[in-house]
C-alpha cells in the first residue's frame, strides 16, 4: 500500500510538471532567445527611378582678389572693414611713400632742365646749319673764281677748309641735340616709372565686390605681394562638392541641385551644377564639381561653410530596385537577405544609383520577384529563424 501511494504521488507530480515544461518550452521557442526573428519583407520589382547624388561641399568664391603692395613698406591708412561693399577703381588704402614724392619732384626738375638743354641744342643746330650753308656757298663761289683766275688757289682752299670746319661743327651740335633728346626721354621714362611706383602704393579695388578679409592694420609693415585685404564677388559664390565616384555616372553640367547650408538646415535652396572638374581626387576616390545657386541667399553664406548637396540625375528606365534599408554589409560585402521557403540566404549584389525616395538600383545579384528582408528586429545570420510580419513593433 505504501509503494502504491508513492507511485501515485510521482505520477501526479509528473502530470503537473509536464504541462509546465511544455508551456516553458513553448514560451522559450516563441519569445525567448530561440524565438524566430520578426522581419518585414519586400518584393524585388522593376521601377523607373530618378537617381540622385549626395555630396558634402564647402562654400567658395569663384572670383577672389588679394589686394596688396608691390613693394615692402608701411601701411599708411586703410578704409573699409569686412563686409563693406566696394567698387572698381576705389582707393581703400595707401602705403607710406617714404622719399618717392621727393624723387618725383627732383625728377620733374631734371626733366625741365633736359627740355631746356634740348631747346639750346636745337638753337645751336640752327646756328650751325646757317654757318654750314654760308661756308658751302663761299667754298663753291671761290672754286668758280679760281677757274676764272680771279682769286688765288690758296684763298679757295681757305674757304673750303672753313666749309669743312662748319660742317664738322654742325655734325657735333646735331650729335649734342640727339644726346640731349635721349637724356630727356630717359628722364621722362624715369619720371613715369616713379609715378607708377607712386600709384602702386595706392590699394585700388579691381572689381565691384565685398571685403572678405582684412589682414594688416595701418602702421604695420607689409611685404611685397602680401595681401592687405581680400575682396570677393558675391555673385560668384558657389559650392565645391565631392561625390563618390562609384555613383557619379551621369553627373553633368546644368543638372538641378538642392543645397542645404549647415547654418540654414531648415531652408534648402535650389541650384545647378556649374562645372564638373576634369581632375578627380585619387586618394578619396571622389569626383569634384561646382554647384552654383539659382539665387544667392541673403545674407550670403560665409566662405568655408559646409553644405549638403543633392543633385538629381537624368531619369532611368525601368530597372530592378530595392529599398535602401534592405542593403546590409556582411563580411565586407554589400548584399541583401533573401527569403526562400522561410529560410535566409545572403545574396551579394552590385549596387547602382539611388533616388531621393530611398530606392537603390540593383545591377546584378537579384531577380524580379525575389523577396528580401527590409527590416528585422535584430541582426540576422544564415541560421536565423524568421517570422514574416506586416510591421515591426515599436522599438524594433
JOPE-V878083 format. One record per pair of residues at least 24 apart in sequence whose ideal C-beta (glycine too) atoms are under 10 Angstrom apart, sorted by sequence separation. I is the first residue (numbers start at 1). J is the second residue. If there is no record, write none. Layout:
BEGIN
I | J
I | J
END
This chain:
BEGIN
69 | 93
71 | 95
73 | 97
74 | 98
135 | 159
136 | 160
138 | 162
139 | 163
205 | 229
207 | 231
209 | 233
210 | 234
252 | 276
269 | 293
270 | 294
271 | 295
327 | 351
336 | 360
67 | 92
68 | 93
69 | 94
70 | 95
73 | 98
135 | 160
138 | 163
139 | 164
203 | 228
206 | 231
207 | 232
208 | 233
209 | 234
251 | 276
269 | 294
270 | 295
271 | 296
345 | 370
347 | 372
67 | 93
69 | 95
135 | 161
136 | 162
137 | 163
203 | 229
205 | 231
207 | 233
208 | 234
209 | 235
269 | 295
334 | 360
336 | 362
68 | 95
69 | 96
71 | 98
73 | 100
135 | 162
136 | 163
139 | 166
208 | 235
209 | 236
210 | 237
269 | 296
322 | 349
324 | 351
327 | 354
338 | 365
345 | 372
346 | 373
134 | 162
135 | 163
136 | 164
138 | 166
139 | 167
248 | 276
269 | 297
338 | 366
71 | 100
134 | 163
135 | 164
207 | 236
320 | 349
322 | 351
336 | 365
338 | 367
344 | 373
133 | 163
135 | 165
136 | 166
267 | 297
324 | 354
335 | 365
336 | 366
340 | 370
131 | 162
132 | 163
135 | 166
136 | 167
321 | 352
323 | 354
324 | 355
334 | 365
335 | 366
339 | 370
340 | 371
131 | 163
132 | 164
134 | 166
135 | 167
239 | 271
241 | 273
248 | 280
257 | 289
259 | 291
269 | 301
320 | 352
321 | 353
326 | 358
338 | 370
339 | 371
344 | 376
132 | 165
133 | 166
238 | 271
243 | 276
258 | 291
259 | 292
264 | 297
319 | 352
321 | 354
324 | 357
325 | 358
327 | 360
338 | 371
339 | 372
131 | 165
132 | 166
135 | 169
239 | 273
255 | 289
257 | 291
259 | 293
263 | 297
319 | 353
321 | 355
323 | 357
324 | 358
326 | 360
336 | 370
337 | 371
338 | 372
339 | 373
346 | 380
131 | 166
132 | 167
135 | 170
238 | 273
239 | 274
240 | 275
242 | 277
245 | 280
256 | 291
257 | 292
259 | 294
323 | 358
324 | 359
325 | 360
327 | 362
336 | 371
337 | 372
338 | 373
346 | 381
130 | 166
131 | 167
132 | 168
238 | 274
241 | 277
245 | 281
251 | 287
253 | 289
255 | 291
257 | 293
261 | 297
271 | 307
273 | 309
316 | 352
321 | 357
322 | 358
323 | 359
324 | 360
326 | 362
336 | 372
337 | 373
344 | 380
346 | 382
129 | 166
132 | 169
133 | 170
238 | 275
240 | 277
243 | 280
245 | 282
248 | 285
252 | 289
253 | 290
257 | 294
264 | 301
316 | 353
321 | 358
322 | 359
323 | 360
335 | 372
336 | 373
337 | 374
344 | 381
345 | 382
128 | 166
131 | 169
132 | 170
242 | 280
248 | 286
249 | 287
251 | 289
256 | 294
259 | 297
263 | 301
269 | 307
271 | 309
273 | 311
321 | 359
322 | 360
336 | 374
344 | 382
128 | 167
131 | 170
132 | 171
242 | 281
245 | 284
246 | 285
248 | 287
262 | 301
263 | 302
268 | 307
272 | 311
273 | 312
316 | 355
321 | 360
322 | 361
337 | 376
343 | 382
344 | 383
128 | 168
130 | 170
244 | 284
245 | 285
246 | 286
247 | 287
248 | 288
261 | 301
268 | 308
271 | 311
272 | 312
313 | 353
315 | 355
319 | 359
320 | 360
321 | 361
322 | 362
343 | 383
344 | 384
128 | 169
129 | 170
244 | 285
245 | 286
246 | 287
248 | 289
261 | 302
264 | 305
313 | 354
320 | 361
321 | 362
343 | 384
344 | 385
127 | 169
128 | 170
131 | 173
242 | 284
244 | 286
245 | 287
259 | 301
263 | 305
265 | 307
268 | 310
313 | 355
319 | 361
320 | 362
343 | 385
344 | 386
127 | 170
128 | 171
242 | 285
243 | 286
244 | 287
262 | 305
263 | 306
264 | 307
265 | 308
312 | 355
319 | 362
320 | 363
337 | 380
342 | 385
343 | 386
128 | 172
129 | 173
242 | 286
243 | 287
261 | 305
262 | 306
263 | 307
312 | 356
319 | 363
320 | 364
322 | 366
328 | 372
337 | 381
342 | 386
124 | 169
125 | 170
128 | 173
129 | 174
241 | 286
242 | 287
243 | 288
261 | 306
262 | 307
316 | 361
320 | 365
321 | 366
327 | 372
328 | 373
337 | 382
342 | 387
124 | 170
127 | 173
128 | 174
241 | 287
242 | 288
243 | 289
260 | 306
261 | 307
262 | 308
310 | 356
320 | 366
326 | 372
342 | 388
125 | 172
126 | 173
241 | 288
242 | 289
260 | 307
261 | 308
320 | 367
326 | 373
337 | 384
339 | 386
124 | 172
125 | 173
240 | 288
241 | 289
259 | 307
260 | 308
320 | 368
322 | 370
325 | 373
326 | 374
328 | 376
124 | 173
125 | 174
240 | 289
241 | 290
259 | 308
260 | 309
323 | 372
325 | 374
326 | 375
330 | 379
337 | 386
339 | 388
123 | 173
124 | 174
125 | 175
239 | 289
240 | 290
241 | 291
258 | 308
259 | 309
260 | 310
320 | 370
322 | 372
325 | 375
326 | 376
330 | 380
122 | 173
125 | 176
238 | 289
239 | 290
240 | 291
258 | 309
259 | 310
323 | 374
328 | 379
330 | 381
121 | 173
122 | 174
124 | 176
125 | 177
238 | 290
239 | 291
257 | 309
258 | 310
259 | 311
322 | 374
323 | 375
328 | 380
330 | 382
120 | 173
121 | 174
124 | 177
125 | 178
238 | 291
239 | 292
257 | 310
258 | 311
121 | 175
122 | 176
123 | 177
238 | 292
239 | 293
256 | 310
257 | 311
258 | 312
121 | 176
122 | 177
237 | 292
238 | 293
256 | 311
257 | 312
120 | 176
121 | 177
236 | 292
237 | 293
255 | 311
256 | 312
120 | 177
121 | 178
235 | 292
255 | 312
256 | 313
118 | 176
119 | 177
121 | 179
122 | 180
235 | 293
238 | 296
255 | 313
117 | 176
118 | 177
121 | 180
122 | 181
237 | 296
252 | 311
255 | 314
117 | 177
118 | 178
120 | 180
121 | 181
236 | 296
237 | 297
251 | 311
118 | 179
119 | 180
235 | 296
250 | 311
252 | 313
117 | 179
118 | 180
234 | 296
239 | 301
251 | 313
252 | 314
117 | 180
118 | 181
237 | 300
248 | 311
250 | 313
116 | 180
117 | 181
118 | 182
234 | 298
237 | 301
249 | 313
250 | 314
115 | 180
118 | 183
234 | 299
235 | 300
237 | 302
248 | 313
114 | 180
115 | 181
117 | 183
118 | 184
234 | 300
237 | 303
239 | 305
241 | 307
243 | 309
247 | 313
250 | 316
114 | 181
117 | 184
118 | 185
239 | 306
240 | 307
241 | 308
242 | 309
114 | 182
116 | 184
232 | 300
239 | 307
241 | 309
243 | 311
114 | 183
115 | 184
239 | 308
240 | 309
241 | 310
113 | 183
114 | 184
239 | 309
241 | 311
113 | 184
114 | 185
232 | 303
111 | 183
112 | 184
114 | 186
115 | 187
110 | 183
111 | 184
114 | 187
115 | 188
230 | 303
110 | 184
113 | 187
114 | 188
111 | 186
112 | 187
110 | 186
111 | 187
110 | 187
111 | 188
109 | 187
110 | 188
108 | 187
111 | 190
107 | 187
110 | 190
111 | 191
107 | 188
110 | 191
107 | 190
108 | 191
107 | 191
106 | 191
107 | 192
104 | 190
107 | 193
108 | 194
103 | 190
104 | 191
107 | 194
103 | 191
106 | 194
107 | 195
105 | 194
104 | 194
210 | 300
212 | 302
213 | 303
103 | 194
104 | 195
212 | 303
101 | 194
104 | 197
100 | 194
103 | 197
104 | 198
100 | 195
103 | 198
100 | 197
101 | 198
100 | 198
258 | 356
97 | 197
100 | 200
97 | 198
100 | 201
95 | 198
98 | 201
249 | 352
250 | 353
94 | 198
97 | 201
247 | 351
249 | 353
95 | 200
96 | 201
97 | 202
246 | 351
247 | 352
248 | 353
95 | 201
246 | 352
247 | 353
94 | 201
95 | 202
246 | 353
247 | 354
91 | 199
93 | 201
94 | 202
95 | 203
93 | 202
94 | 203
92 | 202
93 | 203
94 | 204
91 | 202
92 | 203
93 | 204
91 | 203
92 | 204
93 | 205
90 | 203
91 | 204
92 | 205
90 | 204
91 | 205
247 | 361
89 | 204
90 | 205
88 | 204
89 | 205
90 | 206
88 | 205
89 | 206
86 | 204
87 | 205
88 | 206
89 | 207
90 | 208
86 | 205
88 | 207
89 | 208
92 | 211
86 | 206
87 | 207
88 | 208
86 | 207
87 | 208
88 | 209
93 | 214
86 | 208
87 | 209
92 | 214
96 | 218
80 | 203
85 | 208
86 | 209
93 | 216
96 | 219
79 | 203
85 | 209
86 | 210
94 | 218
76 | 201
78 | 203
80 | 205
84 | 209
85 | 210
86 | 211
93 | 218
96 | 221
70 | 196
71 | 197
75 | 201
76 | 202
77 | 203
84 | 210
85 | 211
95 | 221
70 | 197
83 | 210
84 | 211
95 | 222
73 | 201
75 | 203
82 | 210
83 | 211
70 | 199
71 | 200
82 | 211
83 | 212
93 | 222
70 | 200
71 | 201
80 | 210
81 | 211
82 | 212
84 | 214
69 | 200
70 | 201
80 | 211
82 | 213
83 | 214
69 | 201
79 | 211
82 | 214
69 | 202
81 | 214
95 | 228
69 | 203
80 | 214
68 | 203
93 | 228
67 | 203
78 | 214
92 | 228
93 | 229
67 | 204
92 | 229
67 | 205
78 | 216
67 | 206
78 | 217
79 | 218
92 | 231
65 | 205
78 | 218
65 | 206
75 | 216
77 | 218
78 | 219
65 | 207
74 | 216
75 | 217
76 | 218
77 | 219
78 | 220
63 | 206
75 | 218
76 | 219
86 | 229
88 | 231
63 | 207
65 | 209
67 | 211
74 | 218
75 | 219
64 | 209
74 | 219
75 | 220
84 | 229
86 | 231
63 | 209
66 | 212
74 | 220
75 | 221
85 | 231
65 | 212
66 | 213
68 | 215
69 | 216
74 | 221
75 | 222
82 | 229
84 | 231
61 | 209
64 | 212
68 | 216
73 | 221
74 | 222
81 | 229
82 | 230
61 | 210
64 | 213
66 | 215
72 | 221
73 | 222
80 | 229
85 | 234
72 | 222
73 | 223
78 | 228
79 | 229
61 | 212
71 | 222
72 | 223
73 | 224
78 | 229
80 | 231
69 | 221
71 | 223
72 | 224
69 | 222
71 | 224
72 | 225
75 | 228
68 | 222
69 | 223
70 | 224
71 | 225
72 | 226
68 | 223
69 | 224
70 | 225
68 | 224
69 | 225
68 | 225
69 | 226
68 | 226
69 | 227
66 | 225
68 | 227
69 | 228
66 | 226
67 | 227
68 | 228
66 | 227
67 | 228
68 | 229
65 | 227
66 | 228
67 | 229
68 | 230
66 | 229
67 | 230
65 | 229
66 | 230
67 | 231
65 | 230
66 | 231
64 | 230
65 | 231
64 | 231
65 | 232
63 | 231
64 | 232
65 | 233
61 | 230
63 | 232
64 | 233
61 | 231
62 | 232
63 | 233
61 | 232
62 | 233
63 | 234
60 | 232
61 | 233
63 | 235
64 | 236
61 | 234
62 | 235
63 | 236
64 | 237
61 | 235
62 | 236
63 | 237
61 | 236
62 | 237
60 | 236
61 | 237
62 | 238
60 | 237
61 | 238
59 | 237
60 | 238
62 | 240
59 | 238
60 | 239
59 | 239
60 | 240
57 | 238
58 | 239
59 | 240
57 | 239
58 | 240
56 | 239
57 | 240
58 | 241
55 | 239
57 | 241
58 | 242
55 | 240
56 | 241
57 | 242
55 | 241
56 | 242
57 | 243
54 | 241
55 | 242
56 | 243
53 | 241
55 | 243
54 | 243
55 | 244
53 | 243
54 | 244
53 | 244
55 | 247
54 | 247
55 | 248
53 | 247
52 | 247
53 | 248
51 | 247
53 | 249
55 | 251
53 | 250
51 | 249
53 | 251
51 | 250
59 | 259
53 | 255
55 | 257
57 | 259
59 | 261
52 | 255
59 | 262
52 | 256
53 | 257
54 | 258
59 | 263
52 | 257
52 | 258
56 | 262
62 | 274
62 | 275
83 | 299
53 | 273
62 | 290
56 | 286
60 | 290
62 | 292
55 | 286
57 | 288
55 | 287
57 | 289
55 | 288
57 | 290
53 | 287
55 | 289
57 | 291
59 | 293
53 | 289
55 | 291
59 | 297
61 | 300
64 | 303
59 | 300
59 | 301
61 | 303
58 | 301
59 | 302
60 | 303
59 | 303
60 | 304
58 | 303
59 | 304
60 | 305
58 | 304
59 | 305
58 | 305
59 | 306
57 | 305
58 | 306
59 | 307
57 | 306
58 | 307
56 | 306
57 | 307
56 | 307
57 | 308
55 | 307
56 | 308
57 | 309
55 | 308
56 | 309
54 | 308
55 | 309
54 | 309
55 | 310
53 | 309
54 | 310
55 | 311
53 | 310
54 | 311
52 | 310
53 | 311
52 | 311
53 | 312
51 | 311
52 | 312
53 | 313
51 | 312
52 | 313
50 | 312
51 | 313
50 | 313
51 | 314
49 | 313
50 | 314
51 | 315
50 | 315
51 | 316
49 | 315
50 | 316
48 | 315
49 | 316
48 | 316
49 | 317
51 | 319
47 | 316
48 | 317
49 | 318
47 | 317
48 | 318
49 | 319
46 | 317
47 | 318
48 | 319
46 | 318
47 | 319
49 | 321
45 | 318
46 | 319
47 | 320
48 | 321
46 | 320
47 | 321
45 | 320
46 | 321
47 | 322
44 | 320
45 | 321
44 | 321
45 | 322
44 | 322
43 | 322
42 | 322
42 | 323
44 | 326
42 | 325
42 | 326
40 | 325
41 | 326
40 | 326
44 | 336
42 | 336
44 | 338
41 | 337
43 | 339
41 | 338
42 | 339
39 | 337
41 | 339
39 | 339
53 | 353
54 | 354
51 | 352
52 | 353
53 | 354
51 | 353
52 | 354
54 | 356
49 | 352
50 | 353
51 | 354
52 | 355
49 | 353
51 | 355
52 | 356
39 | 344
44 | 349
49 | 354
50 | 355
51 | 356
52 | 357
36 | 342
49 | 355
50 | 356
37 | 344
48 | 355
49 | 356
50 | 357
47 | 355
49 | 357
51 | 359
50 | 359
51 | 360
47 | 357
49 | 359
51 | 361
49 | 360
47 | 359
49 | 361
47 | 361
46 | 362
44 | 362
44 | 365
44 | 366
46 | 368
44 | 367
45 | 368
44 | 368
45 | 369
43 | 368
44 | 369
45 | 370
43 | 369
44 | 370
43 | 370
44 | 371
42 | 370
43 | 371
44 | 372
41 | 370
42 | 371
43 | 372
41 | 371
42 | 372
41 | 372
42 | 373
41 | 373
42 | 374
39 | 372
40 | 373
41 | 374
42 | 375
39 | 373
40 | 374
41 | 375
39 | 374
40 | 375
41 | 376
37 | 373
39 | 375
40 | 376
38 | 375
39 | 376
40 | 377
38 | 376
39 | 377
37 | 376
38 | 377
39 | 378
37 | 377
38 | 378
36 | 377
37 | 378
39 | 380
35 | 377
37 | 379
37 | 380
37 | 381
39 | 384
41 | 386
37 | 384
39 | 386
41 | 388
36 | 384
37 | 385
38 | 386
39 | 387
40 | 388
41 | 389
36 | 385
37 | 386
38 | 387
39 | 388
40 | 389
41 | 390
35 | 385
36 | 386
37 | 387
38 | 388
39 | 389
40 | 390
34 | 385
36 | 387
38 | 389
40 | 391
35 | 387
36 | 388
40 | 392
36 | 389
38 | 391
39 | 392
38 | 392
38 | 393
29 | 385
40 | 396
30 | 387
39 | 396
38 | 396
37 | 396
END
